[in-house]
Amino acid sequence: MLTRIDHIGIACFDLDKTVEFYRSTYGFEVFHTEVNEEQGVREAMLKINETSDGGATYLQLLEPVNDESTVAKWLAKNGEGVHHIAFGTPDVDADAAAIGGKGVRVLYEEPRRGSMDSRITFLHPKDCHGVLTELVTSAPEPPAEH
């Protein structure tokens, strides 16, 4: 069962410049940063609020670290902007199977490691009215802020 909007992913060319925009314009601060080599991105998670299920809602800013990453290819085609929406779930495996059973293509056979040690998979945008959709199960112990 999907419980919340976990994050909205925003692709950008310059992570530091984009973080500064969200900090100076809206007052959002960086909660977590990391480089995800498997996904080919450097990212910053900006916490927006806590949620009733113990999770949080974030903006995820994504800068490609190489020209072969899906985010780099997306930026080349679309420019900066909203890349995907992610829904939180306590069981990414079960929800991916249930949604896949309804005819929506699930992009990973097995969930992968996502931000902050979460488990993630994506749903094909052509099956979701043009929206790349991510399903996220947060790590049991969220990382400390940094």
Backbone as CSV, one residue per row, in Angstrom:
resi,resn,N_x,N_y,N_z,CA_x,CA_y,CA_z,C_x,C_y,C_z
1,MET,0.840,-1.175,0.000,0.000,0.000,0.000,0.892,1.248,0.000
2,LEU,0.688,2.098,-0.965,1.459,3.337,-1.036,0.979,4.271,0.073
3,THR,1.937,4.869,0.803,1.576,5.637,1.995,1.819,7.142,1.896
4,ARG,2.650,7.565,0.945,2.976,8.992,0.901,3.731,9.316,-0.382
5,ILE,3.894,10.578,-0.659,4.873,10.994,-1.663,6.200,11.010,-0.924
6,ASP,7.104,10.121,-1.309,8.419,10.056,-0.670,9.277,11.218,-1.144
7,HIS,9.348,11.402,-2.463,10.117,12.520,-2.993,9.725,12.822,-4.423
8,ILE,10.131,13.985,-4.848,10.042,14.368,-6.251,11.472,14.566,-6.713
9,GLY,11.849,13.843,-7.764,13.197,13.917,-8.311,13.289,15.017,-9.344
10,ILE,14.288,15.870,-9.190,14.508,16.990,-10.103,15.902,16.858,-10.695
11,ALA,15.960,16.729,-12.010,17.245,16.624,-12.708,17.828,18.022,-12.897
12,CYS,19.148,18.128,-12.678,19.802,19.429,-12.821,21.207,19.249,-13.392
13,PHE,21.714,20.312,-14.005,23.056,20.288,-14.559,24.123,20.562,-13.503
14,ASP,23.781,21.388,-12.498,24.748,21.804,-11.473,24.098,21.657,-10.102
15,LEU,24.447,20.599,-9.400,23.819,20.301,-8.113,24.014,21.427,-7.107
16,ASP,25.234,21.927,-6.988,25.505,22.968,-5.989,24.686,24.223,-6.254
17,LYS,24.594,24.622,-7.498,23.822,25.811,-7.873,22.326,25.590,-7.604
18,THR,21.843,24.394,-7.884,20.432,24.097,-7.677,20.105,24.026,-6.188
19,VAL,20.984,23.402,-5.392,20.799,23.380,-3.941,20.722,24.810,-3.412
20,GLU,21.609,25.664,-3.869,21.621,27.052,-3.403,20.307,27.756,-3.745
21,PHE,19.754,27.494,-4.935,18.464,28.085,-5.296,17.376,27.667,-4.299
22,TYR,17.261,26.379,-4.022,16.215,25.906,-3.109,16.454,26.373,-1.677
23,ARG,17.726,26.524,-1.282,18.029,27.030,0.052,17.667,28.505,0.163
24,SER,18.146,29.322,-0.774,17.941,30.764,-0.681,16.517,31.191,-1.028
25,THR,15.839,30.449,-1.886,14.492,30.829,-2.292,13.429,30.321,-1.326
26,TYR,13.547,29.074,-0.900,12.501,28.454,-0.091,12.931,28.113,1.334
27,GLY,14.213,28.214,1.620,14.703,27.892,2.949,14.913,26.413,3.197
28,PHE,14.864,25.577,2.156,15.087,24.136,2.304,16.566,23.864,2.492
29,GLU,16.878,23.004,3.440,18.265,22.644,3.714,18.533,21.203,3.292
30,VAL,19.775,20.925,2.977,20.180,19.583,2.587,20.129,18.669,3.807
31,PHE,19.426,17.559,3.673,19.345,16.547,4.715,20.399,15.468,4.501
32,HIS,20.656,15.125,3.237,21.555,14.017,2.914,22.126,14.219,1.513
33,THR,23.390,13.864,1.337,24.009,13.860,0.003,24.716,12.537,-0.200
34,GLU,24.820,12.127,-1.449,25.576,10.918,-1.781,25.794,10.860,-3.281
35,VAL,26.732,10.010,-3.665,26.927,9.662,-5.069,26.463,8.220,-5.207
36,ASN,25.542,7.988,-6.122,25.055,6.644,-6.395,25.655,6.227,-7.733
37,GLU,26.747,5.475,-7.667,27.461,5.070,-8.883,26.589,4.211,-9.788
38,GLU,25.782,3.326,-9.194,24.927,2.441,-10.004,23.943,3.255,-10.846
39,GLN,23.405,4.317,-10.268,22.463,5.172,-10.991,23.177,6.279,-11.779
40,GLY,24.460,6.483,-11.496,25.226,7.497,-12.211,24.871,8.919,-11.840
41,VAL,24.567,9.150,-10.543,24.170,10.488,-10.115,24.836,10.891,-8.806
42,ARG,24.970,12.197,-8.675,25.292,12.830,-7.393,23.996,13.493,-6.979
43,GLU,23.615,13.320,-5.722,22.305,13.805,-5.327,22.313,14.488,-3.979
44,ALA,21.302,15.299,-3.795,21.044,15.943,-2.512,19.570,15.750,-2.204
45,MET,19.298,15.333,-0.968,17.923,15.184,-0.504,17.621,16.364,0.408
46,LEU,16.599,17.134,0.065,16.167,18.280,0.859,14.863,17.888,1.540
47,LYS,14.874,17.792,2.868,13.675,17.369,3.605,12.671,18.507,3.633
48,ILE,11.437,18.151,3.264,10.365,19.134,3.272,9.557,19.014,4.560
49,ASN,9.193,17.776,4.932,8.416,17.577,6.155,8.478,16.117,6.595
50,GLU,8.043,15.869,7.821,7.866,14.516,8.350,6.481,14.046,7.914
51,THR,6.259,12.730,7.921,4.950,12.205,7.559,4.400,11.341,8.683
52,SER,3.099,11.074,8.657,2.451,10.346,9.745,2.897,8.893,9.846
53,ASP,3.480,8.330,8.763,3.923,6.931,8.822,5.380,6.804,9.264
54,GLY,5.951,7.887,9.755,7.326,7.853,10.238,8.362,8.186,9.185
55,GLY,7.932,8.364,7.940,8.848,8.728,6.866,8.949,10.232,6.742
56,ALA,9.340,10.674,5.574,9.455,12.099,5.300,9.197,12.316,3.823
57,THR,9.033,13.558,3.453,8.910,13.944,2.053,10.097,14.835,1.714
58,TYR,10.697,14.560,0.556,11.918,15.241,0.138,11.794,15.766,-1.286
59,LEU,12.664,16.705,-1.608,13.028,16.988,-2.990,14.366,16.301,-3.185
60,GLN,14.491,15.549,-4.259,15.746,14.871,-4.587,16.324,15.577,-5.814
61,LEU,17.451,16.239,-5.626,18.120,16.918,-6.730,19.175,15.980,-7.291
62,LEU,19.161,15.779,-8.606,20.009,14.786,-9.269,20.892,15.426,-10.335
63,GLU,22.189,15.249,-10.190,23.154,15.707,-11.190,23.880,14.469,-11.713
64,PRO,23.925,14.269,-13.024,24.632,13.096,-13.545,26.131,13.200,-13.293
65,VAL,26.756,12.033,-13.054,28.205,11.997,-12.869,28.908,11.479,-14.115
66,ASN,28.125,11.029,-15.100,28.698,10.611,-16.377,27.645,10.758,-17.463
67,ASP,28.095,10.757,-18.700,27.192,10.974,-19.831,26.317,9.773,-20.150
68,GLU,26.595,8.637,-19.535,25.830,7.421,-19.815,24.671,7.205,-18.843
69,SER,24.591,7.992,-17.782,23.513,7.798,-16.811,22.172,8.163,-17.443
70,THR,21.116,7.542,-16.931,19.789,7.845,-17.464,19.417,9.307,-17.213
71,VAL,19.897,9.874,-16.117,19.603,11.287,-15.843,20.317,12.185,-16.850
72,ALA,21.551,11.850,-17.225,22.269,12.641,-18.239,21.529,12.608,-19.569
73,LYS,21.081,11.432,-19.943,20.337,11.295,-21.201,19.016,12.050,-21.136
74,TRP,18.365,11.991,-19.989,17.108,12.707,-19.820,17.331,14.219,-19.910
75,LEU,18.387,14.712,-19.250,18.705,16.150,-19.309,19.002,16.603,-20.733
76,ALA,19.729,15.779,-21.489,20.068,16.135,-22.870,18.804,16.277,-23.721
77,LYS,17.821,15.483,-23.423,16.576,15.501,-24.199,15.584,16.549,-23.697
78,ASN,15.497,16.718,-22.371,14.426,17.530,-21.775,14.877,18.799,-21.070
79,GLY,16.157,18.904,-20.735,16.609,20.021,-19.916,16.255,19.794,-18.457
80,GLU,16.557,20.771,-17.624,16.318,20.643,-16.191,14.821,20.611,-15.886
81,GLY,14.487,19.899,-14.812,13.098,19.887,-14.376,12.734,18.609,-13.660
82,VAL,11.430,18.446,-13.438,10.932,17.272,-12.728,11.233,16.025,-13.551
83,HIS,11.924,15.097,-12.928,12.338,13.850,-13.571,11.397,12.707,-13.210
84,HIS,10.993,12.611,-11.931,10.114,11.527,-11.497,9.428,11.871,-10.183
85,ILE,8.407,11.084,-9.873,7.749,11.160,-8.574,7.914,9.803,-7.911
86,ALA,8.146,9.813,-6.612,8.360,8.576,-5.870,7.324,8.453,-4.755
87,PHE,6.710,7.278,-4.684,5.754,6.987,-3.636,6.380,6.052,-2.616
88,GLY,6.187,6.349,-1.339,6.680,5.507,-0.268,5.760,4.325,-0.041
89,THR,6.352,3.191,0.303,5.606,1.978,0.595,6.377,1.159,1.630
90,PRO,5.685,0.483,2.528,6.404,-0.377,3.468,6.961,-1.637,2.802
91,ASP,6.482,-1.984,1.590,6.918,-3.219,0.931,7.007,-3.023,-0.579
92,VAL,8.161,-2.560,-1.044,8.340,-2.283,-2.462,8.149,-3.541,-3.305
93,ASP,8.555,-4.691,-2.791,8.406,-5.937,-3.541,6.930,-6.251,-3.803
94,ALA,6.124,-6.212,-2.752,4.701,-6.546,-2.879,3.971,-5.536,-3.757
95,ASP,4.250,-4.241,-3.567,3.555,-3.235,-4.362,3.982,-3.285,-5.825
96,ALA,5.263,-3.525,-6.086,5.713,-3.652,-7.477,5.031,-4.846,-8.145
97,ALA,4.920,-5.961,-7.431,4.259,-7.145,-7.987,2.777,-6.876,-8.242
98,ALA,2.110,-6.221,-7.297,0.684,-5.930,-7.449,0.437,-4.976,-8.613
99,ILE,1.251,-3.940,-8.714,1.077,-2.963,-9.795,1.443,-3.601,-11.129
100,GLY,2.509,-4.401,-11.141,2.881,-5.127,-12.357,1.774,-6.063,-12.808
101,GLY,1.067,-6.653,-11.856,-0.045,-7.537,-12.169,-1.220,-6.823,-12.822
102,LYS,-1.215,-5.511,-12.753,-2.267,-4.711,-13.382,-1.855,-4.217,-14.761
103,GLY,-0.717,-4.749,-15.251,-0.284,-4.409,-16.602,0.710,-3.272,-16.705
104,VAL,1.169,-2.745,-15.583,2.168,-1.666,-15.591,3.549,-2.310,-15.583
105,ARG,4.399,-1.895,-16.511,5.751,-2.455,-16.572,6.609,-1.938,-15.423
106,VAL,7.196,-2.893,-14.691,8.136,-2.597,-13.607,9.530,-2.707,-14.220
107,LEU,10.357,-1.679,-14.062,11.621,-1.608,-14.791,12.738,-2.471,-14.228
108,TYR,12.701,-2.826,-12.950,13.727,-3.692,-12.366,13.080,-4.993,-11.914
109,GLU,13.696,-6.118,-12.242,13.172,-7.405,-11.761,13.229,-7.485,-10.244
110,GLU,14.319,-6.991,-9.673,14.501,-6.947,-8.223,14.766,-5.500,-7.825
111,PRO,14.183,-5.031,-6.725,14.485,-3.670,-6.287,15.986,-3.467,-6.093
112,ARG,16.416,-2.233,-6.302,17.827,-1.853,-6.164,17.996,-0.913,-4.981
113,ARG,19.263,-0.657,-4.659,19.574,0.296,-3.591,19.332,1.711,-4.113
114,GLY,18.599,2.486,-3.314,18.344,3.878,-3.648,18.962,4.796,-2.612
115,SER,18.537,6.026,-2.615,19.038,7.032,-1.677,18.860,6.583,-0.241
116,MET,19.831,6.892,0.579,19.784,6.667,2.012,19.487,5.198,2.338
117,ASP,20.065,4.284,1.536,19.922,2.835,1.710,18.489,2.329,1.568
118,SER,17.669,3.064,0.841,16.305,2.600,0.572,16.335,1.495,-0.482
119,ARG,15.195,0.858,-0.703,15.027,-0.135,-1.769,14.036,0.463,-2.755
120,ILE,14.385,0.433,-4.041,13.584,1.134,-5.045,13.347,0.295,-6.295
121,THR,12.294,0.656,-7.000,12.093,0.221,-8.374,11.330,1.329,-9.080
122,PHE,11.311,1.257,-10.405,10.613,2.256,-11.208,9.536,1.601,-12.049
123,LEU,8.502,2.395,-12.373,7.430,1.977,-13.261,7.583,2.739,-14.569
124,HIS,7.309,2.067,-15.669,7.512,2.666,-16.992,6.607,3.879,-17.185
125,PRO,7.164,5.013,-17.610,6.339,6.218,-17.765,5.230,6.059,-18.810
126,LYS,5.439,5.249,-19.821,4.390,5.079,-20.834,3.164,4.377,-20.265
127,ASP,3.340,3.660,-19.165,2.216,2.988,-18.518,1.622,3.828,-17.398
128,CYS,2.246,4.976,-17.105,1.821,5.841,-15.985,1.511,7.253,-16.480
129,HIS,0.889,7.342,-17.632,0.474,8.624,-18.209,1.621,9.621,-18.341
130,GLY,2.773,9.104,-18.768,3.922,9.960,-19.044,4.782,10.307,-17.844
131,VAL,4.494,9.719,-16.684,5.237,10.058,-15.468,6.112,8.879,-15.056
132,LEU,7.432,9.080,-15.036,8.327,8.079,-14.472,8.016,8.014,-12.981
133,THR,7.660,6.825,-12.505,7.206,6.657,-11.130,8.127,5.683,-10.409
134,GLU,8.543,6.069,-9.219,9.427,5.252,-8.398,8.647,4.774,-7.176
135,LEU,8.911,3.537,-6.768,8.389,3.002,-5.518,9.563,2.865,-4.561
136,VAL,9.393,3.304,-3.307,10.495,3.382,-2.348,10.100,2.778,-1.014
137,THR,10.933,1.872,-0.518,10.838,1.428,0.868,12.055,1.997,1.588
138,SER,11.802,2.853,2.558,12.901,3.482,3.301,13.685,2.440,4.079
139,ALA,14.945,2.742,4.332,15.786,1.877,5.166,15.173,1.823,6.562
140,PRO,15.339,0.684,7.268,14.789,0.578,8.620,15.278,1.671,9.556
141,GLU,16.540,2.014,9.433,17.110,3.100,10.241,17.559,4.199,9.299
142,PRO,16.836,5.319,9.265,17.265,6.398,8.374,18.638,6.921,8.782
143,PRO,19.424,7.362,7.810,20.760,7.875,8.142,20.672,9.190,8.894
144,ALA,21.725,9.493,9.584,21.815,10.791,10.252,21.914,11.868,9.184
145,GLU,21.461,13.055,9.533,21.545,14.168,8.590,23.004,14.461,8.282
146,HIS,23.281,14.758,6.981,24.613,15.244,6.574,24.578,15.734,5.161
